[in-house]
Amino acid sequence: MSAVLDHGGHDHAHDDHGHPHGWQRWVYATNHKDIGTLYLLFALTMLMIGGVLALGIRAELFKPGLQILNPELFNQFTTMHGIIMVFGAIMPAFVGLANWMLPLQIGASDMAFARMNNFSFWLMIPAALILVSSFFMPGGAPAAGWTLYAPLTLQMGPSMDAGIFAMHLLGASSVMGSINIIVTILNMRAPGMTLMKMPMFAWTWLITAYLLIAVMPVLAGAITMTLTDRHFGTSFFNPAGGGDPVMYQHIFWFFGHPEVYIMILPAFGIISQIVPAFARKQLFGYASMVYATASIAILSFIVWAHHMFATGMPVTGQLFFMYATMLISVPTGVKVFNWVATMWRGSMSFESPMLWAVGFIFVFTMGGFTGLILSVAPIDIQLQDTYYVVAHFHYVLVAGSLFALFAAFYYWAPKWTGVMVPEWKGKLHFWWSLIAFNVTFFPMHFLGLAGMPRRYADYPMQFADFNAIASVGGFLFGFAQVYFIFVVLIPAMRGKGLPAPAKPWDGAEGLEWEVPSPAPFHTFETPPKLNESATRIVA
């Protein structure tokens, strides 16, 4: 059933002029597609920088003894790897997808605030330059862990101040992007598209944007208090002046736990678009998916101290955060159940986007189970700060967020580039990445259970075998992404491949498939009219 009666105004005759060309097109970009492209390329660049740091970490841990990094530099690598991947790669990539796809999905002509959209992107460039340049500042880059715990942050060199400034810029960018997304979704939907007819990707981003606006100021407060402790004589976190380092942890994780869901909810939206398209069925339980997403967002605010079971909180507090954390697994389980139910007895085919989506569901669920294990306070106290935790959050963030981003690329790339990515390329990238990922991170569960602490540059002999396996897997995973850039991405961006039809996937539904491939510079200049009979627009 077509969702559209009137395709809206695609003015092809004027598509090639009326907007800047060359460098000006990108510097002054206000078109949502251009800004989305800039975000995605920025995120990919930061992914590669963060990946190089990760490979430095794994090279050092390949065997016992200090090989190539001294312990100070090792801690700088681990800290900057985390900050760059979270704030520079995963979050901007999802914002880029939102910029590209949300106006197409809801029938809007562009984002609500086009110039603010441009500003929110360009704020990230100086922030990234400051982060990367911190390695060359006196004393090296910040080395307090990506969580920036006091009192370590109070003892760092000038790069700590640079890092705080960079995170303020990135936070401001996120808040502006979120305001833009909320206003666009609430005010610019095509006539007839009610909230409960929106694609799931739009729903997950709407909820994520509210989360971002709620928690980014909390992070800003925490790092500003750190800054005043460092330079202005306050003692928020400095015990020598009566401050409390544990208070920093509470403030940080009140931001940090919703942040985890900020990085996974848009991924849920992507998977909720792809699974129905390749199962050729409507999404099972659309309304329950929306309510589950909202439930996750609300519950994410009351579970923050499960990161802090080892700080000596009272048993009552441990029990509260333990049960609240277990509770959050219920709406997450609803999502997994709905995806499986959508696939059940569907007319399934396994093109590249579906492979990445199914891979996501499988490996993310494993990450969810290890998180459930860590929610049990007595177990967590044993496993706190070990490689078990490293394995858990990489299963959620790499096999979660990153796999979903790759799924989105293979699903929407025909719409972006106008060419089909050859299936063998996408499938090779998937299997290579899936196997290398598991070889890298699965052994870390055993290292953690055996008691190997994270953020250590050296370790005794009994941890050698699993670390060697993990390092080999890490390099294989890194090379898989280099393959993606040179064999998959660059040829697609150059338009090499079979021309893509407007709707390259049989089961795909939604307004984005009603415009030609590649999508014209301006789409939906007059809003599309939706079928009255359409009960819901997305599959």
Solvent accessible surface area in square Angstrom, and as a share of the most:
residue,aa,sasa,rsa
1,M,140,0.62
2,S,60,0.39
3,A,8,0.06
4,V,10,0.06
5,L,128,0.64
6,D,59,0.30
7,H,89,0.40
8,G,14,0.14
9,G,23,0.22
10,H,29,0.13
11,D,61,0.32
12,H,104,0.47
13,A,83,0.64
14,H,98,0.44
15,D,34,0.17
16,D,113,0.58
17,H,107,0.48
18,G,80,0.77
19,H,25,0.11
20,P,65,0.41
21,H,111,0.50
22,G,52,0.50
23,W,167,0.59
24,Q,78,0.35
25,R,69,0.25
26,W,84,0.30
27,V,60,0.35
28,Y,124,0.47
29,A,4,0.03
30,T,48,0.28
31,N,9,0.05
32,H,0,0.00
33,K,9,0.04
34,D,4,0.02
35,I,0,0.00
36,G,0,0.00
37,T,31,0.18
38,L,23,0.12
39,Y,2,0.01
40,L,39,0.19
41,L,67,0.33
42,F,18,0.08
43,A,4,0.03
44,L,32,0.16
45,T,74,0.43
46,M,4,0.02
47,L,17,0.09
48,M,49,0.22
49,I,55,0.28
50,G,0,0.00
51,G,22,0.21
52,V,103,0.59
53,L,13,0.06
54,A,25,0.19
55,L,37,0.19
56,G,12,0.12
57,I,19,0.10
58,R,16,0.06
59,A,27,0.21
60,E,0,0.00
61,L,0,0.00
62,F,93,0.39
63,K,111,0.47
64,P,38,0.24
65,G,30,0.29
66,L,98,0.49
67,Q,65,0.29
68,I,114,0.58
69,L,17,0.08
70,N,81,0.42
71,P,59,0.37
72,E,114,0.51
73,L,58,0.29
74,F,1,0.00
75,N,50,0.26
76,Q,16,0.07
77,F,34,0.14
78,T,26,0.15
79,T,0,0.00
80,M,0,0.00
81,H,29,0.13
82,G,12,0.11
83,I,2,0.01
84,I,0,0.00
85,M,36,0.16
86,V,10,0.05
87,F,7,0.03
88,G,1,0.01
89,A,2,0.01
90,I,12,0.06
91,M,11,0.05
92,P,4,0.03
93,A,9,0.07
94,F,3,0.01
95,V,14,0.08
96,G,0,0.00
97,L,2,0.01
98,A,0,0.00
99,N,2,0.01
100,W,17,0.06
101,M,0,0.00
102,L,0,0.00
103,P,0,0.00
104,L,0,0.00
105,Q,0,0.00
106,I,0,0.00
107,G,3,0.03
108,A,4,0.03
109,S,52,0.33
110,D,28,0.14
111,M,6,0.03
112,A,32,0.25
113,F,87,0.36
114,A,32,0.25
115,R,197,0.72
116,M,50,0.22
117,N,2,0.01
118,N,24,0.12
119,F,113,0.47
120,S,0,0.00
121,F,5,0.02
122,W,80,0.28
123,L,25,0.12
124,M,8,0.03
125,I,51,0.26
126,P,57,0.36
127,A,0,0.00
128,A,9,0.07
129,L,116,0.58
130,I,37,0.19
131,L,1,0.00
132,V,47,0.27
133,S,44,0.28
134,S,0,0.00
135,F,46,0.19
136,F,171,0.71
137,M,53,0.24
138,P,99,0.62
139,G,75,0.72
140,G,12,0.11
141,A,3,0.02
142,P,1,0.01
143,A,18,0.14
144,A,3,0.03
145,G,4,0.03
146,W,37,0.13
147,T,5,0.03
148,L,2,0.01
149,Y,54,0.20
150,A,5,0.04
151,P,57,0.36
152,L,84,0.42
153,T,0,0.00
154,L,36,0.18
155,Q,128,0.57
156,M,41,0.18
157,G,30,0.29
158,P,66,0.41
159,S,1,0.01
160,M,1,0.00
161,D,35,0.18
162,A,16,0.12
163,G,3,0.03
164,I,1,0.01
165,F,112,0.47
166,A,0,0.00
167,M,4,0.02
168,H,62,0.28
169,L,28,0.14
170,L,7,0.04
171,G,9,0.08
172,A,45,0.35
173,S,3,0.02
174,S,16,0.10
175,V,36,0.21
176,M,32,0.14
177,G,5,0.05
178,S,1,0.01
179,I,65,0.33
180,N,1,0.00
181,I,1,0.01
182,I,16,0.08
183,V,38,0.22
184,T,0,0.00
185,I,0,0.00
186,L,73,0.36
187,N,114,0.59
188,M,56,0.25
189,R,60,0.22
190,A,3,0.02
191,P,83,0.52
192,G,47,0.45
193,M,6,0.03
194,T,73,0.42
195,L,62,0.31
196,M,72,0.32
197,K,43,0.18
198,M,0,0.00
199,P,0,0.00
200,M,1,0.00
201,F,0,0.00
202,A,0,0.00
203,W,29,0.10
204,T,0,0.00
205,W,4,0.01
206,L,9,0.05
207,I,18,0.09
208,T,0,0.00
209,A,0,0.00
210,Y,112,0.43
211,L,6,0.03
212,L,3,0.01
213,I,57,0.29
214,A,49,0.38
215,V,0,0.00
216,M,6,0.03
217,P,75,0.47
218,V,35,0.20
219,L,3,0.01
220,A,32,0.25
221,G,30,0.28
222,A,0,0.00
223,I,2,0.01
224,T,53,0.31
225,M,41,0.18
226,T,3,0.02
227,L,48,0.24
228,T,31,0.18
229,D,17,0.09
230,R,43,0.16
231,H,103,0.46
232,F,147,0.61
233,G,72,0.69
234,T,48,0.28
235,S,39,0.25
236,F,77,0.32
237,F,0,0.00
238,N,50,0.26
239,P,75,0.47
240,A,100,0.77
241,G,51,0.49
242,G,71,0.68
243,G,14,0.14
244,D,67,0.35
245,P,30,0.19
246,V,49,0.28
247,M,71,0.32
248,Y,1,0.00
249,Q,24,0.11
250,H,67,0.30
251,I,40,0.20
252,F,0,0.00
253,W,19,0.07
254,F,68,0.28
255,F,0,0.00
256,G,0,0.00
257,H,13,0.06
258,P,0,0.00
259,E,0,0.00
260,V,34,0.20
261,Y,25,0.10
262,I,5,0.03
263,M,2,0.01
264,I,2,0.01
265,L,0,0.00
266,P,0,0.00
267,A,0,0.00
268,F,0,0.00
269,G,0,0.00
270,I,0,0.00
271,I,0,0.00
272,S,2,0.01
273,Q,12,0.05
274,I,0,0.00
275,V,0,0.00
276,P,1,0.01
277,A,1,0.01
278,F,2,0.01
279,A,0,0.00
280,R,80,0.29
281,K,71,0.30
282,Q,83,0.37
283,L,6,0.03
284,F,99,0.41
285,G,31,0.30
286,Y,14,0.05
287,A,44,0.34
288,S,44,0.29
289,M,0,0.00
290,V,4,0.03
291,Y,138,0.53
292,A,6,0.05
293,T,0,0.00
294,A,34,0.26
295,S,40,0.26
296,I,0,0.00
297,A,9,0.07
298,I,123,0.63
299,L,27,0.13
300,S,0,0.00
301,F,49,0.21
302,I,67,0.34
303,V,0,0.00
304,W,55,0.19
305,A,0,0.00
306,H,24,0.11
307,H,43,0.19
308,M,1,0.01
309,F,2,0.01
310,A,56,0.43
311,T,52,0.30
312,G,67,0.65
313,M,27,0.12
314,P,99,0.62
315,V,106,0.61
316,T,106,0.62
317,G,18,0.17
318,Q,31,0.14
319,L,74,0.37
320,F,102,0.42
321,F,21,0.09
322,M,24,0.11
323,Y,127,0.48
324,A,7,0.05
325,T,12,0.07
326,M,64,0.28
327,L,94,0.47
328,I,10,0.05
329,S,41,0.26
330,V,90,0.52
331,P,12,0.08
332,T,23,0.13
333,G,37,0.35
334,V,52,0.30
335,K,0,0.00
336,V,28,0.16
337,F,125,0.52
338,N,3,0.02
339,W,1,0.00
340,V,77,0.44
341,A,17,0.13
342,T,0,0.00
343,M,31,0.14
344,W,177,0.62
345,R,212,0.77
346,G,18,0.17
347,S,74,0.48
348,M,61,0.27
349,S,29,0.19
350,F,94,0.39
351,E,43,0.19
352,S,3,0.02
353,P,1,0.00
354,M,0,0.00
355,L,20,0.10
356,W,0,0.00
357,A,0,0.00
358,V,45,0.26
359,G,5,0.05
360,F,0,0.00
361,I,12,0.06
362,F,120,0.50
363,V,0,0.00
364,F,13,0.05
365,T,38,0.22
366,M,50,0.22
367,G,0,0.00
368,G,34,0.32
369,F,124,0.52
370,T,16,0.09
371,G,16,0.15
372,L,63,0.31
373,I,74,0.37
374,L,16,0.08
375,S,1,0.01
376,V,39,0.23
377,A,4,0.03
378,P,88,0.55
379,I,71,0.36
380,D,7,0.04
381,I,75,0.38
382,Q,140,0.62
383,L,9,0.04
384,Q,52,0.23
385,D,60,0.31
386,T,11,0.06
387,Y,10,0.04
388,Y,11,0.04
389,V,24,0.14
390,V,17,0.10
391,A,0,0.00
392,H,37,0.16
393,F,58,0.24
394,H,26,0.12
395,Y,0,0.00
396,V,13,0.08
397,L,29,0.14
398,V,24,0.14
399,A,0,0.00
400,G,0,0.00
401,S,0,0.00
402,L,13,0.07
403,F,0,0.00
404,A,0,0.00
405,L,21,0.11
406,F,9,0.04
407,A,0,0.00
408,A,0,0.00
409,F,18,0.07
410,Y,5,0.02
411,Y,2,0.01
412,W,0,0.00
413,A,0,0.00
414,P,2,0.01
415,K,0,0.00
416,W,40,0.14
417,T,32,0.18
418,G,7,0.07
419,V,10,0.06
420,M,42,0.19
421,V,18,0.10
422,P,51,0.32
423,E,59,0.26
424,W,151,0.53
425,K,29,0.12
426,G,0,0.00
427,K,71,0.30
428,L,82,0.41
429,H,0,0.00
430,F,5,0.02
431,W,124,0.43
432,W,76,0.27
433,S,0,0.00
434,L,22,0.11
435,I,105,0.53
436,A,1,0.01
437,F,0,0.00
438,N,36,0.19
439,V,50,0.29
440,T,4,0.02
441,F,22,0.09
442,F,85,0.36
443,P,12,0.07
444,M,4,0.02
445,H,13,0.06
446,F,87,0.36
447,L,2,0.01
448,G,1,0.01
449,L,110,0.55
450,A,69,0.53
451,G,41,0.39
452,M,1,0.00
453,P,44,0.28
454,R,37,0.14
455,R,73,0.27
456,Y,123,0.47
457,A,10,0.07
458,D,61,0.32
459,Y,14,0.05
460,P,70,0.44
461,M,143,0.64
462,Q,139,0.62
463,F,16,0.07
464,A,9,0.07
465,D,113,0.59
466,F,81,0.34
467,N,0,0.00
468,A,29,0.23
469,I,78,0.40
470,A,0,0.00
471,S,1,0.01
472,V,76,0.43
473,G,0,0.00
474,G,8,0.07
475,F,67,0.28
476,L,80,0.40
477,F,26,0.11
478,G,18,0.17
479,F,109,0.45
480,A,0,0.00
481,Q,8,0.03
482,V,63,0.36
483,Y,26,0.10
484,F,9,0.04
485,I,25,0.13
486,F,129,0.54
487,V,47,0.27
488,V,2,0.01
489,L,20,0.10
490,I,52,0.26
491,P,27,0.17
492,A,4,0.03
493,M,98,0.44
494,R,172,0.63
495,G,37,0.36
496,K,126,0.53
497,G,43,0.41
498,L,137,0.68
499,P,112,0.70
500,A,10,0.08
501,P,74,0.46
502,A,42,0.32
503,K,93,0.39
504,P,24,0.15
505,W,17,0.06
506,D,109,0.56
507,G,13,0.12
508,A,0,0.00
509,E,55,0.25
510,G,4,0.04
511,L,0,0.00
512,E,0,0.00
513,W,7,0.02
514,E,36,0.16
515,V,0,0.00
516,P,47,0.30
517,S,21,0.13
518,P,71,0.45
519,A,13,0.10
520,P,9,0.06
521,F,26,0.11
522,H,76,0.34
523,T,0,0.00
524,F,3,0.01
525,E,83,0.37
526,T,78,0.45
527,P,73,0.46
528,P,0,0.00
529,K,118,0.50
530,L,13,0.06
531,N,24,0.12
532,E,161,0.72
533,S,80,0.52
534,A,3,0.03
535,T,104,0.60
536,R,33,0.12
537,I,1,0.00
538,V,5,0.03
539,A,9,0.07
